[in-house]
Amino acid sequence: MSKARLVITAVVVEGRSPSEVAKTYGVARSWVYALVARYQAEGDTAFEPHSRRPKTSPNATDSTTVALIIELRDTLTAAGLDAGPDTISWHLEHHHHITIHPSTIYRHLERAGKVTPEPKKRPKSSYIRFEAEQPNETWQSDFTHYRLADDTDTEILSWLDDHSRYALRITAQRRVTAKIVVTEFRHAYNEYGKPLSTLTDNGMVYTVRFATGRGGRTALETELARLGIIQKNSRPNHPTTCGKIERFQQTLKRWLKQQPQPTTITQLQTLCDTFRDLYNTQRPHRSLPHQATPATIYNARPKATPNSKTHTHYRVRHDRIDESGVVTLRVNGKLHHIGIGRTHARTHIVLLVDDLHVRVVHAATGELLRELTINPNRDYQPTGKPKGPTRPKRQHPEPQ
């Protein structure tokens, strides 16, 4: 029996005074009066506990924003793109100037029945992630099957930068051969420069290390040896080693599924080109810092080469500009304050530090905010721009 029922019964049925009942049950007298008034107005429903939900919620998400969240979910899903809370949060911030935490977006999607629970899904924290430190440090490659509208089987070959997830090449082929692999690889390095290493599975178009015959190389193995590029292959039955290219192919095929099914290789190649531009420059990537696009990350750092080392003599720092438009950097044990400008206050940035040379890059867009050489004798590194309007020079009268 609830305390409310005891209090109401004591006053209404037993005829005891509110003061006596309040003292007996250790409650406020005002609450006794409120319970009795509720019983007289509602009857037996007064015995049930009432909701403690506030009458108003000033911080609640407005209905217009909730509708926009649902609309973005439907639009992105229909386009075959990622439509999770993180992605929707990115679109709201960058396209609609609305900042909402992904957990809030998830709750609204759940209430609208747009979320399918996956209780058996493996948590992200259980995966051991690794990625190259520089663009062109490692390129991953793989190919996947795709059927045209007339049921013709084709194959799509892709080359992906491990550090930035930048899609270097996506080509549609009748059948991927060792010759096609090395041809597309040459097209890629002629456009983007030679990588330090490659990472693929053990398909016969990439390597013959598990072939029964002794000796010999594939066309790709010969090309890599000639250029001094390190070749890396995953262990058999370990697809997660090449997880980035595997995940990329899932994203590509999910997007292709939402497009009109092509009837020719040429039409499929056109779709692949469209997706490559969308994936590299427009679609936010959840695995990248601040959900930046692959193109932003790929162009933000110096590129590795076959003759360079993986751990180069420079630092990369993620930071945020303070309210005064300044970011702090320690060089040779001394703190230096770098002026960026108040217009960029609270902006997330990436600092690319090569000894005294520093580049400050916008973390989300890749825009170069400032490039300078640190003056070790100065604490504050000014922007060099005037702080206010330039005053006209005072004219001195000429001597008579």
KOLBADREN-10340 format. One record per residue: residue in one letter; x, z, y of N, C-alpha, C in turn. Coordinates in steps of 0.05 Angstrom, whole numbers, plus 32768, in hexadecimal, padded with zeros to 4 digits. Atoms other than C-alpha are relative to their C-alpha. Layout:
BEGIN
aXZYXZYXZY;...
***
This chain:
BEGIN
m801180007FE8800080008000801280008019;s7FF080027FE8801B7FEE80457FFB80178012;k80037FEA7FEC80268021807C7FE97FFA8013;a801680087FEE7FF67FF980A87FE580087FF4;r80197FF9800D7FBE800480757FFC801E8001;l80027FE380007FCD804F80717FF9800A801C;v80057FF87FE47FCD805680BD7FE37FFA8008;i801B80077FF97F8C803080C67FEB80107FF1;t80137FF080107F698055808D7FFF801D800B;a80007FE57FF67F7F809880A97FEF8003801A;v800E7FFE7FE67F61808980EE7FE27FF87FFC;v801B800B80027F23806080DB7FEF800E7FEC;v800F7FF480167F0E807F80998000801E8001;e7FFE7FE380007F2880C6809D7FF9800C801B;g80077FF67FE67F1A80CD80E780158011800D;r7FEA7FF07FF47F5E80EA80F980077FF4801B;s7FF980097FE57F7880E5814080197FEF7FFE;p7FE8801080007FAC80AF81508019800F8003;s7FE87FF07FFC7FDD80E381678009800E7FE7;e7FF97FF280197FD9810A8126800B7FEC7FEB;v7FF7801480137FE080CA80FC801C7FF68007;a7FE680097FF8801B80B38125801680147FF9;k7FED7FEC8006803E80F5811B800580027FE1;t7FFE7FFE801D802E80F680D080117FEA7FF4;y7FF38017800C804980B180C1801A7FF88010;g7FE780057FF1808280B280F480017FE5800E;v800280197FF1806A8077811D7FF88005801D;a80087FFD7FE4805C806B81667FE280018002;r801D7FFE7FFD8017807D817E7FF47FE6800A;s800A801A7FF68011803A81A27FFC7FED7FE9;w800380128017801B8017815F7FE780077FF1;v80187FF8800D7FE2804081417FE87FF4800E;y8015800C7FF17FB4802A81797FFE7FE27FFC;a8000801D80047FCA7FE281707FF57FF87FE5;l800A8006801B7FBB7FE481257FE280047FFF;v801D7FFC80007F76800181307FF27FEA800F;a800D80167FF17F667FCD816480017FE67FF0;r7FFE801880117F7F7F9681357FEB80017FEA;y80147FFD80167F527FB180FD7FE47FFB800A;q801B80047FF57F157FB2812A7FFB7FE38007;a8003801C7FF87F237F6A813F80017FED7FE8;e7FFB801380167F3A7F4B80FC7FF580097FE6;g800A7FF780197F1E7F7780C6801780057FEC;d7FEC7FFA80147F447F7C8084801A7FF08003;t7FE780107FFC7F777F468099801580108010;a7FEE7FEF7FF07F957F7C80C68013800F7FEE;f7FEE7FF280137FB27F9C808780187FF07FF8;e7FEA801180087FDE7F60807A80167FFF8016;p7FEB80027FEC80227F5B809C7FFE7FE68010;h800280177FEE80217F2C80D8801C7FF38004;s7FE7800F7FFB80557EF780E8800F800B8018;r7FEF7FF77FEA808F7F0D8113800C7FE98010;r7FF580187FF2809C7EC7812C7FF98003801E;p80067FFE7FE380A27EC681787FEB7FEC8009;k801580127FF680697EA881A0800C7FE6800C;t7FF280177FF5809A7E7A81C3801C7FFF7FF6;s7FE48003800980DE7E5D81AF800D7FED8015;p7FF480117FEB81027E4581EE80177FEF7FF6;n7FE98010800A813F7E2D81C67FF97FED7FE9;a80088012801681167E06819380057FE38008;t7FFC801C7FFB81257DBC818D7FE57FF38008;d8019800B7FF680F17D9581B57FF67FEA7FED;s800C8012801380C17D678190800B7FE38003;t7FF5801B7FFC80DF7D2881B0801A7FFC7FF1;t7FE68001800D81247D3881957FFC80007FE1;v80068000801D81077D4881507FF77FE47FF7;a8009801C800680E47D04815080177FED7FFF;l7FE880117FFF81267CE38163801180047FE8;i7FF17FFA801981497D0681297FF47FF17FE8;i800D800E801681167CEB80F880037FE28002;e7FFE801D7FFC81197CA68117801C7FF67FF9;l7FE58007800781657CA48111800580017FE2;r7FFD7FFE801D81617CBB80C97FF47FE77FF3;d800E8017800C81307C8380B8800F7FE68006;t7FF380187FF781567C4E80E0801B7FFC7FF1;l7FE68002800D819B7C5E80C27FFC7FFB7FE2;t80058004801D817E7C63807B7FF87FE37FFB;a8009801C8003815C7C1F808380167FEC8003;a7FE980127FFC819D7C01809A801680037FEB;g7FED7FFC801581C27C1B805D801880108009;l7FEA7FF07FF581EE7C4A80877FFC801D7FFA;d80027FE3800481FD7C9480807FEC800B8014;a80157FF57FEF81C37CBC809C7FFE801E7FFD;g80007FE3800381D87D0480908000800E801B;p80017FF17FE781D57D3C80C480187FFC8012;d7FE880047FEF821D7D3280DB7FFF7FE5800E;t8002801A7FF482127CE880E77FEB7FFF8016;i801680007FEC81D07CF3810B800980108019;s7FF57FF07FEA81F27D29813680137FEF8011;w7FED80117FF282287CF681497FF17FEC8011;h801080147FF181F47CC1815E7FF1800D8017;l800E7FF27FEB81CD7CF48186801380068017;e7FED7FF87FEB820B7D0A81AC800A7FE7800F;h7FF280177FF3822A7CC581B97FEC7FEC800B;h801380157FF781EB7C9A81C27FE9800C8010;h80177FF47FF281B77CCB81DD800880198011;h7FF67FE97FF081E37D0281FD7FF1801A7FF9;i800E7FE8800A81C07D3881D38013800D7FEC;t7FEF7FF2801381EA7D6D81B07FF080137FEF;i800E7FEF801381CB7D8C8172801280047FE7;h7FEF7FFA801781EF7DAF81397FF47FF37FE7;p800A800D801981EA7D8B80F57FED80127FF0;s80117FEE800F81CB7DC980D57FE38000800B;t801A80017FF481917DC681067FF27FE57FF9;i800B801A800881887D7C80F77FF780007FE3;y80087FFE801C81877D8B80AD7FE5800E7FFC;r80197FF28002814F7DBD80B67FE87FEF8008;h801680127FF881247D8A80DB7FFB7FEA7FEB;l80038015801581327D5580A67FF2800C7FE7;e800C7FF38018811F7D87806F7FE280058005;r801C7FFC7FFA80DE7D9980927FF07FE67FFF;a800E801A800080CD7D4F809880007FF37FE5;g7FFF800B801B80DA7D44804E80137FE97FFD;k7FEC8016800181167D16805C801980077FF0;v7FE87FF8800E81487D3D80327FF980057FE3;t80037FFC801C814E7D3A7FE7801480147FF6;p7FED7FEB8009816D7D7B7FCB80117FF67FE9;e7FED8008801581AB7D6F7FA0800F801A7FF7;p7FF37FE6800781B97DB47F8180187FFD7FEE;k7FEA8003801281EA7D987F4E80177FF0800C;k7FEB800F7FF382137D727F81801980118004;r7FE77FF27FFE825C7D867F8180068006801D;p7FFA7FF97FE4826F7DAC7FC180197FF3800A;k7FE8800D7FF582A17D8B7FF0801980117FFE;s7FE97FED800182CD7DC97FEE800F7FFF7FE6;s7FF38000801A82DD7DBC7FA580137FE87FFD;y7FEE8017800183017D7A7FB5801B8006800E;i7FE67FFE7FF3834B7D787FC480057FE6800F;r7FFE80187FF083527D477FFE801D7FFB8008;f7FE680087FF683907D2180127FFD7FE6800F;e800180197FF1839C7CEA8044801C7FFB800C;a7FE780077FF483D77CC580618001800A801D;e7FFD7FF57FE583F37CE080A380007FEA8015;q7FFE80157FED83FB7C9C80C47FF07FE87FF7;p800C801A800883D57C5980C680167FEF7FF3;n7FEE8012800F83F57C2780978014800F7FEE;e7FEF7FF1801284167C5F80707FF87FFA7FE3;t800A8007801B83EA7C4F80337FE77FEE8003;w80188011800183B97C1680277FF480027FE4;q800D8000801A83867C1D7FEF7FF17FE57FFD;s800E8019800683667BE17FCD7FF180037FE6;d80108001801983307BD47F997FEC7FE98004;f801580147FFE82F97BA27F8A7FE880097FF0;t80197FF8800D82B07BA97F757FEF7FE87FFC;h801180178006827B7B7C7F587FE77FFF8012;y801980037FF082407B607F7F7FF27FE77FF6;r80108017800982087B317F677FF17FF38016;l800E800F7FEC81ED7AFA7F937FE27FFE7FF8;a801C8002800581A37AE97F977FF97FF07FE7;d80048010801881AA7AB67F5F800C800C7FE7;d7FF47FF0801681C97AEC7F32801D7FF87FFA;t7FE480068004820F7ACF7F3A801180198006;d7FEF7FE97FFD82437B057F3180187FF98012;t7FE980037FEE82777B0B7F69800F801A8002;e7FF07FE87FFD82AD7B3C7F7B80098003801D;i7FF87FFB7FE582BE7B5C7FBE801A80108000;l7FE57FF37FFF83087B6E7FCB8004800D801B;s7FFC7FF17FE783197BA37FFF801B800C8002;w7FE87FF17FFA83577BBF80207FFA80148016;l80087FEA7FEE83507C028043801880118007;d7FEB7FEE7FF783807C2C806D7FF9801D7FF8;d80057FE5800A83867C71804D7FFC80158016;h80007FEC7FEA83927C98808E7FE67FFF8010;s801680037FED835A7C7C80B97FE67FF57FF3;r8017800D800E832A7C5C80857FF97FE5800D;y8005801A7FF383317C1C80AE7FFF7FEA7FEB;a80038016801383187BE0808680107FE8800A;l7FEE80157FF883517BAE808A7FF67FE57FF8;r800A8019800A83347B77805F7FE880057FED;i80168000801482F17B6C803B7FFA7FE27FFB;t8004801C800682EC7B2980187FEF7FFD7FE6;a80118006801782B77B0D7FE8800E7FE97FF0;q7FF28013801282D47AE77FAC7FEE7FFB7FE7;r800D8006801A82B87AC47F6E800B80137FEB;r7FF37FEE801282EA7AEC7F47801B8007800C;v7FE77FF67FF583247B177F5E80177FFC7FEC;t7FE88004801183677B007F418018800C800D;a7FE77FF57FF583AE7B187F4A800A7FEF8018;k7FF880117FEA83BC7ADC7F777FF080068019;i80117FFA7FE983807AEC7FA38008801B800D;v7FF87FE67FF683967B357FA980187FFE8012;v7FE880027FF083DB7B237FC37FFB7FEF8019;t800780117FE983BE7AED7FF17FF280118016;e800E7FEF7FEC838E7B1F801280128016800B;f7FED7FEB7FF683C57B53801680127FF48016;r7FEF800D7FEB83F07B21803D7FF07FFC801A;h801180037FE883B67B12806C7FFF801B800F;a80037FE67FF483AF7B5D8078801A8009800E;y7FE77FF77FF283F97B6C808780097FED8016;n7FFA80127FEA84007B2E80B27FF080088019;e80117FF87FE983C87B4A80DE8007801C8009;y7FFD7FE47FF883D77B9580DC801C800B7FFB;g7FE57FF6800684207B9A80C78002800A7FE4;k7FFC7FF8801C843F7BAD80847FFD801E7FFD;p80037FE48005842B7BF080678018800C7FF3;l7FEA7FF2800E845B7C25804D7FFB80007FE2;s80067FFF801D84367C2880097FE47FF57FFC;t801B8007800883F97C117FE37FF780127FE9;l800B7FF0801683CB7C377FB47FE87FF27FF4;t8016800D800E839F7C167F807FFD800C7FE4;d80037FF8801C83847C217F3A80127FEF7FEF;n7FEE800E801283A47C017EFD7FF47FE67FF6;g800B801B8007837C7BC07EFD80177FEC7FFD;m7FEB8014800683A47B857EE280067FEE8018;v7FFA80107FE8839F7B627F268013800F8012;y7FEE7FF07FF083C77B9C7F44801A80077FF2;t7FE87FF8800F83F87BB17F0D7FFD7FFA7FE3;v7FFF8005801D840D7BA17EC6800F80167FF2;r7FF07FEB800C842E7BE47EB97FF5800A7FE6;f800C7FF7801A83FD7BF37E807FFB7FE87FEE;a80038018801183FE7BAB7E65801180037FE7;t7FF27FFD801984147BA37E1D801B7FF28000;g7FE7800E7FFF844A7B707E2E8015800E8011;r7FEB7FF37FF0848D7B887E4A80097FEE8017;g7FF5800E7FE984A97B757E8D7FEA7FF1800F;g8012800F7FF0848A7B497EC17FF280118015;r800E7FF47FEA84637B597F017FE87FEF8008;t8016800F7FF484227B467F21800A7FF4801A;a7FF8800C7FE684247B1D7F61800280168015;l7FFE7FEB7FEC84167B5C7F89801980117FFC;e7FE87FF08005844D7B847F6780197FF28009;t7FE980107FF6847E7B4C7F7680028000801E;e800180007FE384687B497FBE8009801B800C;l7FF97FE67FF6846E7B947FC8801E80067FFC;a7FE47FFC800584B37B967FA980117FF08014;r7FF180117FED84CA7B5D7FD68000800C801C;l80037FF67FE584B17B808015800A801D8002;g7FF77FE5800084CB7BC580017FE980148005;i80187FEF7FFD84847BE380007FFD80107FE6;i80047FEF801884787C1E7FD17FE57FFA7FF3;q80198004800E84447C117F9C7FF880197FF1;k800A7FE8800D84197C4B7F847FE67FF97FF1;n80188005801183E57C497F4C7FF4801B7FF6;s800D7FE7800983B27C7D7F37800480047FE2;r7FFF7FFB801C83B47C9F7EF47FE77FF57FF2;p8018800A800E83867C817EBF7FEA80167FFF;n80177FEF800183407C9F7EC07FFF80158016;h80007FEE7FE9834C7CC07F047FF77FEF8019;p800980117FEA83217C977F358001800E801B;t7FFF7FF27FE783237CCF7F69801A7FFC800F;t7FE680057FF2836C7CBD7F787FFC7FEA8015;c800680157FEE83517C7E7F997FE48004800C;g801B7FF87FF883137CA37FB27FF77FF3801A;k8008800B7FE683147C867FF97FF57FE37FFD;i8009801C8003830E7C3D7FE37FE780007FEE;e80187FFE801182DB7C517FAD7FE780078012;r80167FF87FEE82B07C747FE27FF97FEA8013;f800480177FEE82B97C3980117FEE7FEB7FF3;q80108014800E829D7C0A7FDD7FE380097FFC;q801C7FF6800282607C367FD37FF27FFC801A;t800C80047FE682537C34801E7FFA7FE38005;l8003801D7FFD825C7BE8801F7FE87FF77FF0;k8015800A8011822D7BDC7FE47FE4800C8008;r80197FF57FF681F87C0C80007FF67FF18018;w800880107FE981F97BE580417FF67FE47FF8;l8008801B800981F67BA2801D7FE480007FF3;k801A7FFE800D81BA7BBB7FF67FE87FFE8014;q801580007FEB81927BC180377FFF7FE5800F;q7FFF801A7FF281A47B7A804E7FF27FEB7FEF;p800A8016801081837B38803980157FF77FEC;q7FED8006801581A47B267FF7800B7FE48004;p7FF5801A7FFB81D57AEC80027FFE7FEE7FE7;t80018013801681D27AAD7FD7801A7FF27FFB;t7FE6800D800382197A947FE2801680138007;i7FE97FF07FF9825F7AB07FE780048001801E;t7FFC80017FE382627A9980307FED8014800E;q80127FEC7FF482247AC280418008801C7FFA;l7FF67FE6800682407AFE801D801880088011;q7FE97FFA7FF082817AF880437FF88006801D;t800A7FFA7FE5825A7AF680857FF6801D8002;l80097FE5800182387B378071801780147FFF;c7FE97FEE8002827B7B56805F800E8002801B;d7FF47FFF7FE682977B4380A37FF080118014;t80117FF07FEF825B7B6180C68003801E7FFA;f7FFD7FE4800882627BA2809E801B800A8009;r7FE57FF77FF982AD7BA580AC80018008801E;d80017FFA7FE482A17BA380F77FF0801A8005;l80117FE87FFD82697BD780F2800F80197FF6;y7FF27FE9800C82927C0580C5801880098010;n7FE77FF97FF282D27C0280EE7FFB800A801C;t80027FFB7FE382B77C0581357FE7800E8009;q80197FF57FF782707C2081377FF680187FF0;r800B7FEB801282617C4D80FC801280198001;p7FF07FE8800182797C968103800780077FE3;h7FF77FFA801B82A27CAD80C88003801F7FFD;r80017FE3800382957CF580B0801A800C7FF8;s7FE77FF5800982DA7CFC8091801680008015;l7FEB80037FEB82FF7CED80D27FFB80158016;p80037FEC7FEB830C7D1E810B7FEB7FF88015;h801580057FED82CF7D2481397FEF7FE87FF9;q80108016800A82AD7CEF810E80067FE68010;a7FF880187FF282D47CB981327FFD7FE87FEE;t80018018801082D27C71811C801C7FFA7FF4;p7FE68007800B830A7C5680EF80127FF18013;a7FF0800F7FED83217C278126800E80138014;t7FF57FEC7FED832B7C6281568018800E7FF4;i7FEA7FF2800D83567C88812480177FEE7FF9;y7FEA80128007837D7C4B810D80117FF98018;n7FF180097FE883917C388154800C8018800F;a7FF77FE97FF083A17C80816A801D80077FFB;r7FE57FF7800783E57C89814780127FE87FFB;p7FED8015800784257C61813C7FFD7FF97FE2;k8004800A801B84247C3880FC801980047FEF;a7FEA7FFE8013844F7C4680BF80097FE47FF8;t7FF5801A800A847C7C0E80A5801080057FE7;p7FF17FFC801A84A17C028063801A800E8004;n7FE67FF37FFC84E27C1C80827FFE801B800E;s80037FE67FF284C47C5A80A37FFA80167FEB;k80067FEA801184BC7C9F80857FE3800A8005;t801B7FF67FFD84797CC080797FFE80158016;h80017FEB7FEC84897CFD80A380137FF88017;t7FF080097FE984A07CDF80E5800480178014;h7FF87FEA7FED84BF7D07811E7FED80008018;y80137FFB7FEB84807D1281467FE980127FF6;r80167FED800784457D4181497FE57FF48008;v801B80087FFA83FA7D3681497FF0801A8002;r800F7FE87FFC83CE7D6C81677FE47FF98009;h801C80027FF783827D71816D7FFA80188013;d80047FEB7FEC836E7D9881AB7FE87FF98011;r801680057FED833B7D9D81E380098006801C;i7FF97FFC7FE483457D96822E7FF08018800B;d800E7FE87FF683357DD782527FEF7FF98018;e801380047FEA83047DE1828B800E7FF58019;s7FF280097FE8833A7DD282BF800C7FE47FFD;g7FF6801A8005834B7D8F82A0801D7FFF7FF7;v7FE47FFD8009838C7DA68281800280067FE2;v7FFA7FFA801C83A87DA8823A801D800B7FFF;t7FE67FF3800283E37DD48226800F7FF77FE7;l7FF0800A8016841C7DBC81FA801B800E8000;r7FE67FF38002845A7DE181E180157FEB7FF8;v7FEA80138004849A7DB781E5801A80108001;n7FE67FF2800184DD7DD481CF7FFD801E8007;g80057FE47FFD84C07E1A81CF7FF58008801B;k800A7FFA7FE684A47E1582167FE57FF38004;l801B800A7FFC845B7E0D822A80007FEE8019;h800480127FE9844A7DD282577FE27FFA8002;h801C80067FFA84077DC682787FFD7FE3800A;i8003801D7FFA83F27D7D82797FE67FFB800E;g801880067FF183C07D6882AE7FF37FE67FF6;i800F80188009838A7D3882957FEB7FF98015;g801580047FEC83537D4182C97FE7800F7FF8;r80187FF0800583147D6B82D07FE97FEF7FF5;t80158011800A82E87D2F82BF800180007FE1;h7FFE7FFF801D83017D3782778000801C7FF5;a80017FE5800982F67D8282727FF080037FE6;r800D7FFB801982E27D9A822C80007FE87FED;t7FFE8018801182F37D56820E801380057FE8;h7FEF7FFD8017830F7D5781C780157FE98001;i7FEB80137FFD83527D3381C6801380017FE8;v7FEA80008014838C7D1F819880197FFC8011;l7FE680027FF383D37D2B81B280147FF47FED;l7FEB800D801084077CFB8197801B8005800E;v7FE87FF67FF3844A7D1B81A580197FF57FF2;d7FE7800A800B848C7CF7819A8017800A8012;d7FEC7FF27FEF84C27D2681B57FF38006801B;l800C7FFA7FE584B37D2682017FEA7FEC8007;h801480147FFA84867CE981FF7FE580097FF4;v801A7FF68008843C7CFD81FB7FEA7FEC8007;r801880107FFA83FC7CD481F57FE880127FFA;v80187FF0800383B97CF681FF7FE97FEC7FFC;v80148013800883817CD181DB7FE5800E7FFC;h801B7FF5800583357CDE81DC7FFA7FFF7FE2;a80037FFE801D83257CF681967FE97FEF7FF5;a8017800E800A82E27CD4819080017FE28005;t8001801D7FF982ED7C9181B4801B7FF27FFD;g7FE5800D800283397C8681AE800B7FF8801B;e7FF780077FE5833F7C7D81FA801A800F8007;l7FE77FF37FF883857C8B82147FFB800E801B;l80057FF17FE8837A7CC28248801880048011;r7FE77FFE7FF183C27CCB825C80187FFC7FEE;e7FE78004800E84087CB78247801680098013;l7FEB7FF57FEF84457CDC8262801980087FF1;t7FE77FF4800B848C7CF482578003801B800C;i7FFF7FE57FF784907D3F825B801A80058011;n7FE97FF77FF084BD7D5982938006801D7FF7;p7FFB7FE5800C84DE7D95826F800580158016;n7FFB7FED7FEB84EE7DB582B37FE78009800F;r80197FF97FF284A67DBA82C97FEC800B7FEC;d80157FF58010846F7DE682AD7FE77FEF8000;y801780117FFD84367DBC82C880087FE38003;q7FFB801D800084367D7182BB7FE97FF3800F;p8017800A7FF0840C7D5482F57FF97FE37FF8;t8009801B800783E47D1482ED800C7FEC8013;g7FF480137FEC84057CF6832B7FEB7FF48012;k8015800B7FEF83C17CE783497FFB80148017;p80057FEF7FEA83AF7D02838E7FE880127FFB;k80167FED800683817D40838C7FE97FFC8013;g801680047FEC83587D2C83CA80057FE6800F;p7FFD80197FF0834F7CF583FD801A8000800F;t7FE780027FF2838F7CDC841B7FFC8001801E;r80027FFE7FE383977CF1846480117FEA800D;p7FF080147FF283AE7CBC84958019800C800C;k7FE77FF77FF683F57CC184AC7FFE8005801E;r80017FF97FE483FD7CE384EF80127FEE8010;q7FF180137FEF84137CB28525800E80108016;h7FF17FF37FEB844B7CCC855280047FEC8017;p7FFD80137FE9844E7CAF8598801D7FF88003;e7FE5800B7FFC84897C8385A6800C800C8019;p7FF27FF57FE884BC7CA085D77FFF7FEC8017;q800180107FE884B67C86861D801C7FF68007;
***
